[in-house]
Amino acid sequence: MNLVERFLSYVAFDTQSSEETNRTPSTEKQKVFAEHLKKELIEVGLQDVELDEMGYLYATLPSNTDKPAPTIGFIANMDTSPDASGKDVKPRIIEKYEGGGIILSEGIVTSPTKFPELLAHIGEDLIVTDGTTLLGADDKAGIAEIVQAMVYLQEHSDIQHGKIRIGFNPDEEIGLGDS
């Protein structure tokens, strides 16, 4: 699975958080995604994979060097904002973005006028939502990149590294819990 395929598989999960529940994770759907990720992390060969009762997921890529090396960590959140639906996300890929506005849906346009950083991506492929839901890119892209990096390091054992710990947490969008 490549990075884009991994990301697109993750955005299919509705992980919208809720400010109403007073528990962590604030929605069971975040736990469903966490269970999926747990299984995937085991399948790709990570060790010490642990999912706790509050929806926090941890895993380890062991060191592959005898040299002293610090443990490093990568974290990303699993939830999407309660401000817009995360259900039935319909991502689409804009191949070789030419600049200008991107029509997401009727009346919703992402444009370089409002988002000038788009101009830095002319000629690149962009993944966008259809405008009816959140894409979930801030969190699920981070998770996809982290998992893909762990897979890459395992496939390229000539790249020496110390122990790498990863953690994925629920409810970042609503503030990590008082629960």
C-alpha positions, 0 to 999 in steps of 0.5 A: 500500500502506498501513502495515498492509498493508506491515506484514502483508506483512513479518511473512509473512517468517520472519526468526528469527535463530540463535545457533548459526551464528557468521555474519552474517546468522545465517540465510539467511532474513534475507537473503531478507527483505533482498532483498525489501526492497531490491527494494521500496526501489528500486520506491518510488524510493529512491536508493543502495540497497545490500545488502552481503554481511552482510545490511545494507541501506541507502538514501537519500531525497535532500534536496528543499531548497536550505536547509542541513539535516542528514542524518538516519537511521532504522534498524530490525532485520530479525530476530526472536528465536530464542526462538520461531518466526517461521515461518507467522505468523498475525496477526489484527487486534482491531478497536476493542479493548475492554480486557480479556484477548486470547486468543492461543491456548489457554492464552496470554492477553495481559491488562492485568493483565500488560501495563497499557499495553494500557489506553492502546489501548482503542478502537484496532485492535491487531494480534496473533499467534495465540500460536503464533509471534512476530509480529515487531512490534518490528522489522517494524513499525519497517521498515514505518513507515520505508518508509511515511514515505519513501513519504509524503515522496515523495508530499508534496514540499511537505514540505521535508527534508534527506537521509534515510538508512535502514538495516536490519540483521540479528541485533539479537536475538542481538547484532550480530556478532563475525563 
